[in-house]
């Protein structure tokens, strides 16, 4: 990593209301506690505005059990309602995204991008590269490390919830057909 890249990454979260506007993205299927922690931490960083990109069709094709992912409108509504329930004074902008960048590379007024683990930092660095090409200011990268939360076993994930739903549907079909 170059010096420029390292200086944009904040491994310890900044204090609340550090940034005027923050951006983040995700699938946010079956809004669960992991999502809520991520959204809450992101909302706390924002003083005035939070922009959330919610993955739409082209971004879902490689997901396991993609056919069970909730409609994008429902996922967007759940994200917006949750953020408004914890920090009602924020301007919340939720939009579907069809590429890894979404609003992070078109909104010049953003100050930080929030990611959910060290593993997702490369995506944020890639967004900064695109911003630099356009002459936009670089985003600070805030890491809400949900993976090192000390939980043992599987981390709660939408994929796991979809897998359970698919298995239950299969069991019901077998029971129905016997």
N, C-alpha and C positions, 0 to 999 in steps of 0.2 A: 504494500500500500504506500502511496506517495504521501508526502507531508500534507498536501491539500486535503486528501481523503481523510487522513487521521484527524485533522482538526475539525472536520464536520461531524464526527461521530461522538455522541455523548453516551457513555455506557452507564452513567448514573443519571437518573432522570432529573431534569431541571425542576426548579420550584414551580408551584402552581402559577398560572397566568403569565408565564415567561414570554409566550409568543402571541402576537396579534392573531395569526391564522395558522392552523396546522392542517396537514392532510394525511390520510391513511387509506388503506384499501384492504379488501378481503372478500371472501365469499359470504360470510356471516349467515350460513345455513343453520337453521334450528338454534337460534341465539341461545348460547349456553354460558356458563360461568366464566369460561376462558375468554369468550367474546366480551362479556360484560366488564371484566377486569381491563382488557385491552382498550375498550371504548372509554371507560371511566378515566383511566390514566391519560388517554389522549385528550379527553375533554378538559381535564384539570390543567393540562399544559396551555390550553387556549384561553386567551383573554376575551376575544370577540367572535371568532369564527372557526368552525370546524368543517372540513370538507371530507366526505367519506365516499370513496369509489367502491361500488359493490359489483363484483364480477358477474358479467352477463355471458350469454351462450358461448362465444368463441373461447372464453377463458375457462369454461367448465368441461370441455371435451375430454380432458385427461383425468378428471376426478373419478374416484371409485363411486359406483352407484349414482352416476350423474343424473340418471332419469328420476331419482328421488329428491333431487335438490328442489327446495321450495322456489316458486316463481320469484323473479327478481323484484317485482313490485312489493311482494310480501316481505322479502328480506330487507328492502330499503325502508319500508314503513317501520319494521321492528327496530332497525338501527336508529332511525330518527326519533321514534317514541322513547327509546331507552335513553338517548343522550338528553333529550328535552326533560325527561323525568329526573335526571341527576344534576343538570346545569341549565335551567330554563332560560337564563339570560343569553346563552350563546346563539348566534346565528348558525343554524345547522343546514348544510347543503349536502344532500345525498344524491348521488347520480350513478347510473349504470356505467361500467367501464368494459370495453371490449379489447383492451390491450393492457400490458403491465403498468403503463404510466398514468393513464387517465388524466385527471385534472392537475397532477403534479408537474406536468411539463407545459401547461398552457396558462396557469394563473401566476402572474408575476408577483402578486402580493403575499404569497405564501412564505412563511419563515422557517417551518420545520416539517419534516416527514417523520411519522411514528411507525416503527416496525415492531413485530411481535417476538422477534428472537434474533440472536446474532446471525442465524442462518439466513435471515431475510435481508440483512444489510446490503448484500451485493445488488439487489433490486433498487434500493434507495440510491446507491452510488451510481447506478446506471441512469436513474432519473436525473441526478445531479449533472452527469455528463451531458445529457440532452439539454438541460437548462443552460449549461455553460455554452453549448453550441449556439443557443439562441440569444446569448448575452444576458440571460436572467441571473439574478443572484442565486447562489447555492443555498440549499436547504440544510439546516442543522438536522442531523439524524438522531432521533431519540429512540432508544431500544428499551421496550417494555419486555423484559425477559421472562416470558411465560413458561419456557421450557425448563428453567432451573428453579421451579417453584417448590422443589422438595417433595413432589408427589411420587409415590412409588407405583410402578406399573404404568399402564396406559394413561397418557394425558387425555383428558376429555376432548373429543374431537367430533366434528360433524360427520366425518367419515364413519367413525364408530357407531354413531347414532343411526346413520343410514344403513349400515351393515345389519344392525339389530332389526331395523324395520324390514329389510329385505328377508332376513331369516324368519321373522315372525310371519310375514306374508306367505313364505314358502311352507311353513308348518301348517298354517291355516288351510292352504290349498290342498296339502296332503291329507289333512283330516277331513276336508270337505269331499275329496275324491274317494275316500275309503268307506 
